[in-house]
Every structure is written in C-alpha cells, then in structure tokens.
Amino acid sequence: MTEKEYRSAIEAILFSAGDPVDIKRLSEALELPESSVQTQLDILMGEYAELDRGITVIRLNDSYQMVTVKAYAPQVRKAMDLRRNIPLSQAAMEVLAVIAYNQPVTKSFVEQVRGVDCSGVIGSLTSKGLIEERGRLELPGRPLLYGTTDHFLRCFSISSLDELPPIPKDEDKGDRGSQLSIFDDDKGSEDTEEVSGTVEEIVAEAIEGS
C-alpha cells in the first residue's frame, strides 16, 4: 500500500468505529509500526485542517476519533433534531475542576474540598460522560475512585490532561479558592454561542453541543 492508501485506510477505520481508536489497534490493523501510523495520522489531520472540511480527526490521549467540526454544530443539531442539553451548574463546574486536577479521587475527597455533599453532582457528571469510575481505593470500605473521560477531553478541545490550563494562583483565596478559581467568570454560562478561552465557557458550550 502507498502512504495515501494507508491514510485512506485509517480514515475508513475511524469512520467505521465512531468511537476513539487506540493507535495500537490501528498499528495492528495496518501492520505498520506505531511511529509510522502516527506519521500518517499527523498528515491526515493536517489535510483536514488545510481543506477546511466539515469533519476532522482529533487525538484523545493515545486514541484518535473522527468527529464533526464544532463550527457546524448548530446545523448538525437542527438536521438531526438533537436536544440542547442544560449547561453545567457552577457546582458541577467546581466538582469537575476538583476531579480533573486531582484524579483519580474519591467522592469524600471532593466533598472535603467543597464542604458539601456531592453525590448528585457526581451522578450527573457521570451520566453526561464527563467522569467515570476508575476502580476502588484500597482502604476500608473500598471507596470508588473517579476520573475524567475522553468526552471530557473533547469538551475542552484538548488532546490530553497535560493541556489543561494551569491553576491560577490567588493568595487571598487560599488553596481551595485557587483550585476552583479556573471556573470563576462574571459572564456565567448563559451565552454559549461564542466559545471564549475560559474553561467554564468551553465546557458549557461543549455540553450543549454534545
């Protein structure tokens, strides 16, 4: 197969799978070293970006997925009659922040940081696919551990957790305030048609369009 044919094969696999496909699986399917598959993926992603198409390929940790371009979400939603989800509440944003920056964590840890019961919020974030169970902590009662998902990465338009924005330092707020201040935004999440650079707005827009 030529390099172009390999890229076409990758495209076919990603389209057929729908869900993210690990680069190891692509390597096995194409009978190519992972480094060669990575090269072809980089070229393919560049081709989509250059052509300004309605679909593209994104990286999620060590996996890749074919997705629609976010700019066309309103048209896709209208054509498929998709329901707009309710934006995340401030409480959900805060819980998501605690989990994202400290994962894997238990519900008790999140509740200690926030000072309130978080059972309902964690259940809601789990149902939205933003967090998931990550096993159990080897302590009495073996409490569940939670971490973020690939869907969380898609919502933030990032490829890995390493790309999360740094936690702002604010001596006046103390440790808890610093941890949660990434979601402080006077604008709130009422207007999410235009995506800005703030974490809260990015998540709210992504949840509405998912």
PyMOL commands that place a pseudoatom at each C-alpha (Angstrom):
pseudoatom trace, name=CA, resn=MET, resi=1, chain=A, elem=C, hetatm=0, pos=[0.000, 0.000, 0.000]
pseudoatom trace, name=CA, resn=THR, resi=2, chain=A, elem=C, hetatm=0, pos=[1.094, 3.554, -0.686]
pseudoatom trace, name=CA, resn=GLU, resi=3, chain=A, elem=C, hetatm=0, pos=[1.170, 6.209, 2.047]
pseudoatom trace, name=CA, resn=LYS, resi=4, chain=A, elem=C, hetatm=0, pos=[-2.021, 7.729, 0.626]
pseudoatom trace, name=CA, resn=GLU, resi=5, chain=A, elem=C, hetatm=0, pos=[-3.722, 4.336, 0.771]
pseudoatom trace, name=CA, resn=TYR, resi=6, chain=A, elem=C, hetatm=0, pos=[-2.639, 3.912, 4.393]
pseudoatom trace, name=CA, resn=ARG, resi=7, chain=A, elem=C, hetatm=0, pos=[-4.199, 7.274, 5.228]
pseudoatom trace, name=CA, resn=SER, resi=8, chain=A, elem=C, hetatm=0, pos=[-7.383, 6.265, 3.430]
pseudoatom trace, name=CA, resn=ALA, resi=9, chain=A, elem=C, hetatm=0, pos=[-7.432, 3.025, 5.408]
pseudoatom trace, name=CA, resn=ILE, resi=10, chain=A, elem=C, hetatm=0, pos=[-7.033, 4.951, 8.673]
pseudoatom trace, name=CA, resn=GLU, resi=11, chain=A, elem=C, hetatm=0, pos=[-9.863, 7.221, 7.583]
pseudoatom trace, name=CA, resn=ALA, resi=12, chain=A, elem=C, hetatm=0, pos=[-12.092, 4.220, 6.863]
pseudoatom trace, name=CA, resn=ILE, resi=13, chain=A, elem=C, hetatm=0, pos=[-11.320, 2.624, 10.238]
pseudoatom trace, name=CA, resn=LEU, resi=14, chain=A, elem=C, hetatm=0, pos=[-12.018, 5.804, 12.199]
pseudoatom trace, name=CA, resn=PHE, resi=15, chain=A, elem=C, hetatm=0, pos=[-15.244, 6.460, 10.288]
pseudoatom trace, name=CA, resn=SER, resi=16, chain=A, elem=C, hetatm=0, pos=[-16.471, 2.898, 10.835]
pseudoatom trace, name=CA, resn=ALA, resi=17, chain=A, elem=C, hetatm=0, pos=[-15.533, 2.810, 14.516]
pseudoatom trace, name=CA, resn=GLY, resi=18, chain=A, elem=C, hetatm=0, pos=[-17.256, 6.047, 15.525]
pseudoatom trace, name=CA, resn=ASP, resi=19, chain=A, elem=C, hetatm=0, pos=[-15.608, 5.831, 18.948]
pseudoatom trace, name=CA, resn=PRO, resi=20, chain=A, elem=C, hetatm=0, pos=[-11.923, 6.653, 19.614]
pseudoatom trace, name=CA, resn=VAL, resi=21, chain=A, elem=C, hetatm=0, pos=[-9.498, 4.047, 18.255]
pseudoatom trace, name=CA, resn=ASP, resi=22, chain=A, elem=C, hetatm=0, pos=[-6.217, 3.358, 20.046]
pseudoatom trace, name=CA, resn=ILE, resi=23, chain=A, elem=C, hetatm=0, pos=[-3.103, 3.835, 17.922]
pseudoatom trace, name=CA, resn=LYS, resi=24, chain=A, elem=C, hetatm=0, pos=[-2.037, 0.294, 18.867]
pseudoatom trace, name=CA, resn=ARG, resi=25, chain=A, elem=C, hetatm=0, pos=[-5.187, -1.101, 17.214]
pseudoatom trace, name=CA, resn=LEU, resi=26, chain=A, elem=C, hetatm=0, pos=[-4.521, 0.962, 14.107]
pseudoatom trace, name=CA, resn=SER, resi=27, chain=A, elem=C, hetatm=0, pos=[-0.948, -0.321, 14.044]
pseudoatom trace, name=CA, resn=GLU, resi=28, chain=A, elem=C, hetatm=0, pos=[-2.135, -3.930, 14.237]
pseudoatom trace, name=CA, resn=ALA, resi=29, chain=A, elem=C, hetatm=0, pos=[-4.794, -3.437, 11.572]
pseudoatom trace, name=CA, resn=LEU, resi=30, chain=A, elem=C, hetatm=0, pos=[-2.417, -1.758, 9.134]
pseudoatom trace, name=CA, resn=GLU, resi=31, chain=A, elem=C, hetatm=0, pos=[0.562, -3.958, 10.041]
pseudoatom trace, name=CA, resn=LEU, resi=32, chain=A, elem=C, hetatm=0, pos=[2.694, -0.854, 10.492]
pseudoatom trace, name=CA, resn=PRO, resi=33, chain=A, elem=C, hetatm=0, pos=[4.868, 0.349, 13.383]
pseudoatom trace, name=CA, resn=GLU, resi=34, chain=A, elem=C, hetatm=0, pos=[3.071, 2.787, 15.666]
pseudoatom trace, name=CA, resn=SER, resi=35, chain=A, elem=C, hetatm=0, pos=[5.547, 5.515, 14.701]
pseudoatom trace, name=CA, resn=SER, resi=36, chain=A, elem=C, hetatm=0, pos=[4.588, 5.133, 11.030]
pseudoatom trace, name=CA, resn=VAL, resi=37, chain=A, elem=C, hetatm=0, pos=[0.888, 5.187, 11.884]
pseudoatom trace, name=CA, resn=GLN, resi=38, chain=A, elem=C, hetatm=0, pos=[1.461, 8.333, 13.928]
pseudoatom trace, name=CA, resn=THR, resi=39, chain=A, elem=C, hetatm=0, pos=[3.138, 9.988, 10.941]
pseudoatom trace, name=CA, resn=GLN, resi=40, chain=A, elem=C, hetatm=0, pos=[0.201, 9.164, 8.675]
pseudoatom trace, name=CA, resn=LEU, resi=41, chain=A, elem=C, hetatm=0, pos=[-2.267, 10.405, 11.290]
pseudoatom trace, name=CA, resn=ASP, resi=42, chain=A, elem=C, hetatm=0, pos=[-0.433, 13.716, 11.574]
pseudoatom trace, name=CA, resn=ILE, resi=43, chain=A, elem=C, hetatm=0, pos=[-0.530, 14.119, 7.796]
pseudoatom trace, name=CA, resn=LEU, resi=44, chain=A, elem=C, hetatm=0, pos=[-4.237, 13.186, 7.677]
pseudoatom trace, name=CA, resn=MET, resi=45, chain=A, elem=C, hetatm=0, pos=[-5.114, 15.681, 10.413]
pseudoatom trace, name=CA, resn=GLY, resi=46, chain=A, elem=C, hetatm=0, pos=[-3.165, 18.351, 8.570]
pseudoatom trace, name=CA, resn=GLU, resi=47, chain=A, elem=C, hetatm=0, pos=[-5.018, 17.607, 5.337]
pseudoatom trace, name=CA, resn=TYR, resi=48, chain=A, elem=C, hetatm=0, pos=[-8.389, 18.035, 7.049]
pseudoatom trace, name=CA, resn=ALA, resi=49, chain=A, elem=C, hetatm=0, pos=[-7.301, 21.326, 8.596]
pseudoatom trace, name=CA, resn=GLU, resi=50, chain=A, elem=C, hetatm=0, pos=[-5.977, 22.642, 5.273]
pseudoatom trace, name=CA, resn=LEU, resi=51, chain=A, elem=C, hetatm=0, pos=[-9.118, 21.715, 3.348]
pseudoatom trace, name=CA, resn=ASP, resi=52, chain=A, elem=C, hetatm=0, pos=[-11.426, 23.287, 5.946]
pseudoatom trace, name=CA, resn=ARG, resi=53, chain=A, elem=C, hetatm=0, pos=[-13.845, 20.356, 5.827]
pseudoatom trace, name=CA, resn=GLY, resi=54, chain=A, elem=C, hetatm=0, pos=[-16.905, 19.651, 7.968]
pseudoatom trace, name=CA, resn=ILE, resi=55, chain=A, elem=C, hetatm=0, pos=[-15.248, 16.658, 9.619]
pseudoatom trace, name=CA, resn=THR, resi=56, chain=A, elem=C, hetatm=0, pos=[-11.835, 16.262, 11.176]
pseudoatom trace, name=CA, resn=VAL, resi=57, chain=A, elem=C, hetatm=0, pos=[-9.694, 13.843, 13.189]
pseudoatom trace, name=CA, resn=ILE, resi=58, chain=A, elem=C, hetatm=0, pos=[-8.785, 14.584, 16.795]
pseudoatom trace, name=CA, resn=ARG, resi=59, chain=A, elem=C, hetatm=0, pos=[-6.393, 12.978, 19.271]
pseudoatom trace, name=CA, resn=LEU, resi=60, chain=A, elem=C, hetatm=0, pos=[-7.603, 11.874, 22.705]
pseudoatom trace, name=CA, resn=ASN, resi=61, chain=A, elem=C, hetatm=0, pos=[-4.598, 10.663, 24.710]
pseudoatom trace, name=CA, resn=ASP, resi=62, chain=A, elem=C, hetatm=0, pos=[-3.302, 7.702, 22.633]
pseudoatom trace, name=CA, resn=SER, resi=63, chain=A, elem=C, hetatm=0, pos=[-6.518, 7.321, 20.630]
pseudoatom trace, name=CA, resn=TYR, resi=64, chain=A, elem=C, hetatm=0, pos=[-7.952, 9.058, 17.569]
pseudoatom trace, name=CA, resn=GLN, resi=65, chain=A, elem=C, hetatm=0, pos=[-11.510, 9.793, 16.534]
pseudoatom trace, name=CA, resn=MET, resi=66, chain=A, elem=C, hetatm=0, pos=[-13.294, 11.217, 13.511]
pseudoatom trace, name=CA, resn=VAL, resi=67, chain=A, elem=C, hetatm=0, pos=[-15.670, 13.999, 14.563]
pseudoatom trace, name=CA, resn=THR, resi=68, chain=A, elem=C, hetatm=0, pos=[-17.684, 16.847, 13.081]
pseudoatom trace, name=CA, resn=VAL, resi=69, chain=A, elem=C, hetatm=0, pos=[-16.183, 20.328, 13.190]
pseudoatom trace, name=CA, resn=LYS, resi=70, chain=A, elem=C, hetatm=0, pos=[-17.593, 22.306, 16.103]
pseudoatom trace, name=CA, resn=ALA, resi=71, chain=A, elem=C, hetatm=0, pos=[-18.427, 25.317, 13.927]
pseudoatom trace, name=CA, resn=TYR, resi=72, chain=A, elem=C, hetatm=0, pos=[-21.186, 23.307, 12.245]
pseudoatom trace, name=CA, resn=ALA, resi=73, chain=A, elem=C, hetatm=0, pos=[-22.787, 22.008, 15.456]
pseudoatom trace, name=CA, resn=PRO, resi=74, chain=A, elem=C, hetatm=0, pos=[-25.927, 24.184, 15.049]
pseudoatom trace, name=CA, resn=GLN, resi=75, chain=A, elem=C, hetatm=0, pos=[-26.627, 22.763, 11.579]
pseudoatom trace, name=CA, resn=VAL, resi=76, chain=A, elem=C, hetatm=0, pos=[-25.940, 19.186, 12.686]
pseudoatom trace, name=CA, resn=ARG, resi=77, chain=A, elem=C, hetatm=0, pos=[-28.180, 19.644, 15.714]
pseudoatom trace, name=CA, resn=LYS, resi=78, chain=A, elem=C, hetatm=0, pos=[-31.004, 21.030, 13.585]
pseudoatom trace, name=CA, resn=ALA, resi=79, chain=A, elem=C, hetatm=0, pos=[-30.750, 18.335, 10.914]
pseudoatom trace, name=CA, resn=MET, resi=80, chain=A, elem=C, hetatm=0, pos=[-30.711, 15.518, 13.461]
pseudoatom trace, name=CA, resn=ASP, resi=81, chain=A, elem=C, hetatm=0, pos=[-33.204, 17.192, 15.793]
pseudoatom trace, name=CA, resn=LEU, resi=82, chain=A, elem=C, hetatm=0, pos=[-30.805, 16.940, 18.708]
pseudoatom trace, name=CA, resn=ARG, resi=83, chain=A, elem=C, hetatm=0, pos=[-31.900, 18.308, 22.067]
pseudoatom trace, name=CA, resn=ARG, resi=84, chain=A, elem=C, hetatm=0, pos=[-29.764, 21.043, 23.580]
pseudoatom trace, name=CA, resn=ASN, resi=85, chain=A, elem=C, hetatm=0, pos=[-28.531, 19.955, 26.981]
pseudoatom trace, name=CA, resn=ILE, resi=86, chain=A, elem=C, hetatm=0, pos=[-28.760, 22.207, 30.029]
pseudoatom trace, name=CA, resn=PRO, resi=87, chain=A, elem=C, hetatm=0, pos=[-25.408, 23.902, 30.737]
pseudoatom trace, name=CA, resn=LEU, resi=88, chain=A, elem=C, hetatm=0, pos=[-23.495, 22.683, 33.779]
pseudoatom trace, name=CA, resn=SER, resi=89, chain=A, elem=C, hetatm=0, pos=[-24.193, 24.436, 37.051]
pseudoatom trace, name=CA, resn=GLN, resi=90, chain=A, elem=C, hetatm=0, pos=[-21.475, 26.239, 38.991]
pseudoatom trace, name=CA, resn=ALA, resi=91, chain=A, elem=C, hetatm=0, pos=[-21.453, 23.347, 41.480]
pseudoatom trace, name=CA, resn=ALA, resi=92, chain=A, elem=C, hetatm=0, pos=[-20.896, 20.850, 38.665]
pseudoatom trace, name=CA, resn=MET, resi=93, chain=A, elem=C, hetatm=0, pos=[-18.091, 23.016, 37.264]
pseudoatom trace, name=CA, resn=GLU, resi=94, chain=A, elem=C, hetatm=0, pos=[-16.380, 23.066, 40.643]
pseudoatom trace, name=CA, resn=VAL, resi=95, chain=A, elem=C, hetatm=0, pos=[-16.671, 19.303, 41.146]
pseudoatom trace, name=CA, resn=LEU, resi=96, chain=A, elem=C, hetatm=0, pos=[-15.348, 18.752, 37.627]
pseudoatom trace, name=CA, resn=ALA, resi=97, chain=A, elem=C, hetatm=0, pos=[-12.387, 21.006, 38.396]
pseudoatom trace, name=CA, resn=VAL, resi=98, chain=A, elem=C, hetatm=0, pos=[-11.523, 19.137, 41.587]
pseudoatom trace, name=CA, resn=ILE, resi=99, chain=A, elem=C, hetatm=0, pos=[-11.655, 15.783, 39.804]
pseudoatom trace, name=CA, resn=ALA, resi=100, chain=A, elem=C, hetatm=0, pos=[-9.808, 16.950, 36.684]
pseudoatom trace, name=CA, resn=TYR, resi=101, chain=A, elem=C, hetatm=0, pos=[-6.848, 18.377, 38.584]
pseudoatom trace, name=CA, resn=ASN, resi=102, chain=A, elem=C, hetatm=0, pos=[-6.558, 15.687, 41.273]
pseudoatom trace, name=CA, resn=GLN, resi=103, chain=A, elem=C, hetatm=0, pos=[-7.741, 12.445, 39.650]
pseudoatom trace, name=CA, resn=PRO, resi=104, chain=A, elem=C, hetatm=0, pos=[-8.259, 9.716, 40.500]
pseudoatom trace, name=CA, resn=VAL, resi=105, chain=A, elem=C, hetatm=0, pos=[-10.162, 10.886, 43.580]
pseudoatom trace, name=CA, resn=THR, resi=106, chain=A, elem=C, hetatm=0, pos=[-12.935, 9.633, 45.844]
pseudoatom trace, name=CA, resn=LYS, resi=107, chain=A, elem=C, hetatm=0, pos=[-16.270, 11.322, 46.446]
pseudoatom trace, name=CA, resn=SER, resi=108, chain=A, elem=C, hetatm=0, pos=[-15.136, 12.006, 50.014]
pseudoatom trace, name=CA, resn=PHE, resi=109, chain=A, elem=C, hetatm=0, pos=[-12.116, 13.930, 48.738]
pseudoatom trace, name=CA, resn=VAL, resi=110, chain=A, elem=C, hetatm=0, pos=[-14.308, 16.102, 46.507]
pseudoatom trace, name=CA, resn=GLU, resi=111, chain=A, elem=C, hetatm=0, pos=[-16.699, 16.748, 49.386]
pseudoatom trace, name=CA, resn=GLN, resi=112, chain=A, elem=C, hetatm=0, pos=[-13.825, 17.722, 51.677]
pseudoatom trace, name=CA, resn=VAL, resi=113, chain=A, elem=C, hetatm=0, pos=[-12.654, 20.293, 49.136]
pseudoatom trace, name=CA, resn=ARG, resi=114, chain=A, elem=C, hetatm=0, pos=[-16.122, 21.750, 48.530]
pseudoatom trace, name=CA, resn=GLY, resi=115, chain=A, elem=C, hetatm=0, pos=[-17.538, 21.291, 52.017]
pseudoatom trace, name=CA, resn=VAL, resi=116, chain=A, elem=C, hetatm=0, pos=[-20.902, 19.935, 50.816]
pseudoatom trace, name=CA, resn=ASP, resi=117, chain=A, elem=C, hetatm=0, pos=[-22.417, 16.633, 49.682]
pseudoatom trace, name=CA, resn=CYS, resi=118, chain=A, elem=C, hetatm=0, pos=[-21.582, 15.956, 46.015]
pseudoatom trace, name=CA, resn=SER, resi=119, chain=A, elem=C, hetatm=0, pos=[-23.431, 12.690, 45.368]
pseudoatom trace, name=CA, resn=GLY, resi=120, chain=A, elem=C, hetatm=0, pos=[-25.979, 14.228, 42.998]
pseudoatom trace, name=CA, resn=VAL, resi=121, chain=A, elem=C, hetatm=0, pos=[-23.419, 16.280, 41.086]
pseudoatom trace, name=CA, resn=ILE, resi=122, chain=A, elem=C, hetatm=0, pos=[-21.080, 13.315, 40.634]
pseudoatom trace, name=CA, resn=GLY, resi=123, chain=A, elem=C, hetatm=0, pos=[-24.002, 11.229, 39.400]
pseudoatom trace, name=CA, resn=SER, resi=124, chain=A, elem=C, hetatm=0, pos=[-24.929, 13.943, 36.892]
pseudoatom trace, name=CA, resn=LEU, resi=125, chain=A, elem=C, hetatm=0, pos=[-21.351, 14.284, 35.610]
pseudoatom trace, name=CA, resn=THR, resi=126, chain=A, elem=C, hetatm=0, pos=[-21.144, 10.510, 35.251]
pseudoatom trace, name=CA, resn=SER, resi=127, chain=A, elem=C, hetatm=0, pos=[-24.404, 10.353, 33.280]
pseudoatom trace, name=CA, resn=LYS, resi=128, chain=A, elem=C, hetatm=0, pos=[-23.112, 13.090, 30.950]
pseudoatom trace, name=CA, resn=GLY, resi=129, chain=A, elem=C, hetatm=0, pos=[-19.994, 11.019, 30.320]
pseudoatom trace, name=CA, resn=LEU, resi=130, chain=A, elem=C, hetatm=0, pos=[-17.605, 13.635, 31.704]
pseudoatom trace, name=CA, resn=ILE, resi=131, chain=A, elem=C, hetatm=0, pos=[-16.307, 11.462, 34.548]
pseudoatom trace, name=CA, resn=GLU, resi=132, chain=A, elem=C, hetatm=0, pos=[-16.162, 7.723, 35.118]
pseudoatom trace, name=CA, resn=GLU, resi=133, chain=A, elem=C, hetatm=0, pos=[-15.307, 5.182, 37.797]
pseudoatom trace, name=CA, resn=ARG, resi=134, chain=A, elem=C, hetatm=0, pos=[-11.604, 4.340, 37.971]
pseudoatom trace, name=CA, resn=GLY, resi=135, chain=A, elem=C, hetatm=0, pos=[-11.588, 1.366, 40.313]
pseudoatom trace, name=CA, resn=ARG, resi=136, chain=A, elem=C, hetatm=0, pos=[-11.557, 1.454, 44.104]
pseudoatom trace, name=CA, resn=LEU, resi=137, chain=A, elem=C, hetatm=0, pos=[-9.203, 2.807, 46.750]
pseudoatom trace, name=CA, resn=GLU, resi=138, chain=A, elem=C, hetatm=0, pos=[-7.577, 0.120, 48.875]
pseudoatom trace, name=CA, resn=LEU, resi=139, chain=A, elem=C, hetatm=0, pos=[-8.942, 1.429, 52.161]
pseudoatom trace, name=CA, resn=PRO, resi=140, chain=A, elem=C, hetatm=0, pos=[-11.733, 0.253, 54.494]
pseudoatom trace, name=CA, resn=GLY, resi=141, chain=A, elem=C, hetatm=0, pos=[-14.981, 0.340, 52.535]
pseudoatom trace, name=CA, resn=ARG, resi=142, chain=A, elem=C, hetatm=0, pos=[-13.012, 0.444, 49.261]
pseudoatom trace, name=CA, resn=PRO, resi=143, chain=A, elem=C, hetatm=0, pos=[-14.498, 3.760, 48.058]
pseudoatom trace, name=CA, resn=LEU, resi=144, chain=A, elem=C, hetatm=0, pos=[-14.869, 4.366, 44.327]
pseudoatom trace, name=CA, resn=LEU, resi=145, chain=A, elem=C, hetatm=0, pos=[-12.305, 6.477, 42.503]
pseudoatom trace, name=CA, resn=TYR, resi=146, chain=A, elem=C, hetatm=0, pos=[-13.341, 8.927, 39.783]
pseudoatom trace, name=CA, resn=GLY, resi=147, chain=A, elem=C, hetatm=0, pos=[-11.502, 10.436, 36.838]
pseudoatom trace, name=CA, resn=THR, resi=148, chain=A, elem=C, hetatm=0, pos=[-12.312, 12.292, 33.633]
pseudoatom trace, name=CA, resn=THR, resi=149, chain=A, elem=C, hetatm=0, pos=[-13.165, 10.671, 30.294]
pseudoatom trace, name=CA, resn=ASP, resi=150, chain=A, elem=C, hetatm=0, pos=[-12.314, 11.091, 26.619]
pseudoatom trace, name=CA, resn=HIS, resi=151, chain=A, elem=C, hetatm=0, pos=[-15.585, 13.005, 26.295]
pseudoatom trace, name=CA, resn=PHE, resi=152, chain=A, elem=C, hetatm=0, pos=[-14.200, 15.464, 28.842]
pseudoatom trace, name=CA, resn=LEU, resi=153, chain=A, elem=C, hetatm=0, pos=[-11.171, 15.991, 26.578]
pseudoatom trace, name=CA, resn=ARG, resi=154, chain=A, elem=C, hetatm=0, pos=[-13.448, 16.578, 23.578]
pseudoatom trace, name=CA, resn=CYS, resi=155, chain=A, elem=C, hetatm=0, pos=[-15.427, 19.162, 25.548]
pseudoatom trace, name=CA, resn=PHE, resi=156, chain=A, elem=C, hetatm=0, pos=[-12.256, 21.055, 26.330]
pseudoatom trace, name=CA, resn=SER, resi=157, chain=A, elem=C, hetatm=0, pos=[-10.919, 20.629, 22.784]
pseudoatom trace, name=CA, resn=ILE, resi=158, chain=A, elem=C, hetatm=0, pos=[-7.681, 19.204, 24.185]
pseudoatom trace, name=CA, resn=SER, resi=159, chain=A, elem=C, hetatm=0, pos=[-5.776, 16.016, 23.394]
pseudoatom trace, name=CA, resn=SER, resi=160, chain=A, elem=C, hetatm=0, pos=[-4.630, 15.130, 26.922]
pseudoatom trace, name=CA, resn=LEU, resi=161, chain=A, elem=C, hetatm=0, pos=[-4.843, 16.310, 30.516]
pseudoatom trace, name=CA, resn=ASP, resi=162, chain=A, elem=C, hetatm=0, pos=[-1.396, 17.860, 30.129]
pseudoatom trace, name=CA, resn=GLU, resi=163, chain=A, elem=C, hetatm=0, pos=[-3.056, 20.610, 28.093]
pseudoatom trace, name=CA, resn=LEU, resi=164, chain=A, elem=C, hetatm=0, pos=[-5.367, 21.729, 30.897]
pseudoatom trace, name=CA, resn=PRO, resi=165, chain=A, elem=C, hetatm=0, pos=[-4.839, 25.399, 31.785]
pseudoatom trace, name=CA, resn=PRO, resi=166, chain=A, elem=C, hetatm=0, pos=[-2.649, 25.968, 34.854]
pseudoatom trace, name=CA, resn=ILE, resi=167, chain=A, elem=C, hetatm=0, pos=[-4.437, 26.674, 38.111]
pseudoatom trace, name=CA, resn=PRO, resi=168, chain=A, elem=C, hetatm=0, pos=[-4.349, 30.444, 38.793]
pseudoatom trace, name=CA, resn=LYS, resi=169, chain=A, elem=C, hetatm=0, pos=[-2.547, 31.485, 41.956]
pseudoatom trace, name=CA, resn=ASP, resi=170, chain=A, elem=C, hetatm=0, pos=[-4.540, 33.672, 44.316]
pseudoatom trace, name=CA, resn=GLU, resi=171, chain=A, elem=C, hetatm=0, pos=[-3.084, 34.080, 47.787]
pseudoatom trace, name=CA, resn=ASP, resi=172, chain=A, elem=C, hetatm=0, pos=[-6.232, 35.763, 49.072]
pseudoatom trace, name=CA, resn=LYS, resi=173, chain=A, elem=C, hetatm=0, pos=[-8.411, 32.739, 48.308]
pseudoatom trace, name=CA, resn=GLY, resi=174, chain=A, elem=C, hetatm=0, pos=[-6.183, 30.053, 49.770]
pseudoatom trace, name=CA, resn=ASP, resi=175, chain=A, elem=C, hetatm=0, pos=[-5.735, 26.559, 48.376]
pseudoatom trace, name=CA, resn=ARG, resi=176, chain=A, elem=C, hetatm=0, pos=[-9.418, 25.780, 47.795]
pseudoatom trace, name=CA, resn=GLY, resi=177, chain=A, elem=C, hetatm=0, pos=[-10.083, 29.102, 46.109]
pseudoatom trace, name=CA, resn=SER, resi=178, chain=A, elem=C, hetatm=0, pos=[-7.074, 28.692, 43.854]
pseudoatom trace, name=CA, resn=GLN, resi=179, chain=A, elem=C, hetatm=0, pos=[-8.173, 25.241, 42.819]
pseudoatom trace, name=CA, resn=LEU, resi=180, chain=A, elem=C, hetatm=0, pos=[-11.653, 26.331, 41.866]
pseudoatom trace, name=CA, resn=SER, resi=181, chain=A, elem=C, hetatm=0, pos=[-10.907, 29.797, 40.522]
pseudoatom trace, name=CA, resn=ILE, resi=182, chain=A, elem=C, hetatm=0, pos=[-10.398, 28.440, 36.996]
pseudoatom trace, name=CA, resn=PHE, resi=183, chain=A, elem=C, hetatm=0, pos=[-14.191, 28.452, 36.769]
pseudoatom trace, name=CA, resn=ASP, resi=184, chain=A, elem=C, hetatm=0, pos=[-14.707, 31.993, 38.096]
pseudoatom trace, name=CA, resn=ASP, resi=185, chain=A, elem=C, hetatm=0, pos=[-16.302, 34.020, 35.310]
pseudoatom trace, name=CA, resn=ASP, resi=186, chain=A, elem=C, hetatm=0, pos=[-18.577, 37.029, 35.657]
pseudoatom trace, name=CA, resn=LYS, resi=187, chain=A, elem=C, hetatm=0, pos=[-20.310, 36.171, 32.380]
pseudoatom trace, name=CA, resn=GLY, resi=188, chain=A, elem=C, hetatm=0, pos=[-21.616, 32.831, 33.639]
pseudoatom trace, name=CA, resn=SER, resi=189, chain=A, elem=C, hetatm=0, pos=[-22.838, 30.273, 31.097]
pseudoatom trace, name=CA, resn=GLU, resi=190, chain=A, elem=C, hetatm=0, pos=[-25.939, 31.952, 29.731]
pseudoatom trace, name=CA, resn=ASP, resi=191, chain=A, elem=C, hetatm=0, pos=[-24.428, 32.852, 26.369]
pseudoatom trace, name=CA, resn=THR, resi=192, chain=A, elem=C, hetatm=0, pos=[-22.520, 29.902, 24.953]
pseudoatom trace, name=CA, resn=GLU, resi=193, chain=A, elem=C, hetatm=0, pos=[-22.840, 30.501, 21.240]
pseudoatom trace, name=CA, resn=GLU, resi=194, chain=A, elem=C, hetatm=0, pos=[-19.410, 32.117, 21.078]
pseudoatom trace, name=CA, resn=VAL, resi=195, chain=A, elem=C, hetatm=0, pos=[-16.695, 29.986, 22.687]
pseudoatom trace, name=CA, resn=SER, resi=196, chain=A, elem=C, hetatm=0, pos=[-14.124, 32.028, 24.593]
pseudoatom trace, name=CA, resn=GLY, resi=197, chain=A, elem=C, hetatm=0, pos=[-10.891, 30.906, 26.214]
pseudoatom trace, name=CA, resn=THR, resi=198, chain=A, elem=C, hetatm=0, pos=[-12.320, 30.368, 29.693]
pseudoatom trace, name=CA, resn=VAL, resi=199, chain=A, elem=C, hetatm=0, pos=[-12.714, 26.820, 30.930]
pseudoatom trace, name=CA, resn=GLU, resi=200, chain=A, elem=C, hetatm=0, pos=[-16.294, 27.333, 32.093]
pseudoatom trace, name=CA, resn=GLU, resi=201, chain=A, elem=C, hetatm=0, pos=[-17.479, 28.675, 28.732]
pseudoatom trace, name=CA, resn=ILE, resi=202, chain=A, elem=C, hetatm=0, pos=[-15.692, 25.948, 26.798]
pseudoatom trace, name=CA, resn=VAL, resi=203, chain=A, elem=C, hetatm=0, pos=[-17.292, 23.211, 28.880]
pseudoatom trace, name=CA, resn=ALA, resi=204, chain=A, elem=C, hetatm=0, pos=[-20.741, 24.792, 28.799]
pseudoatom trace, name=CA, resn=GLU, resi=205, chain=A, elem=C, hetatm=0, pos=[-20.652, 25.159, 25.021]
pseudoatom trace, name=CA, resn=ALA, resi=206, chain=A, elem=C, hetatm=0, pos=[-19.335, 21.639, 24.541]
pseudoatom trace, name=CA, resn=ILE, resi=207, chain=A, elem=C, hetatm=0, pos=[-22.024, 20.105, 26.767]
pseudoatom trace, name=CA, resn=GLU, resi=208, chain=A, elem=C, hetatm=0, pos=[-24.755, 21.984, 24.903]
pseudoatom trace, name=CA, resn=GLY, resi=209, chain=A, elem=C, hetatm=0, pos=[-23.429, 20.750, 21.575]
pseudoatom trace, name=CA, resn=SER, resi=210, chain=A, elem=C, hetatm=0, pos=[-22.778, 17.164, 22.609]
for i in range(1, 210): cmd.bond("trace and resi %d" % i, "trace and resi %d" % (i + 1))
show_as sticks, trace
zoom trace
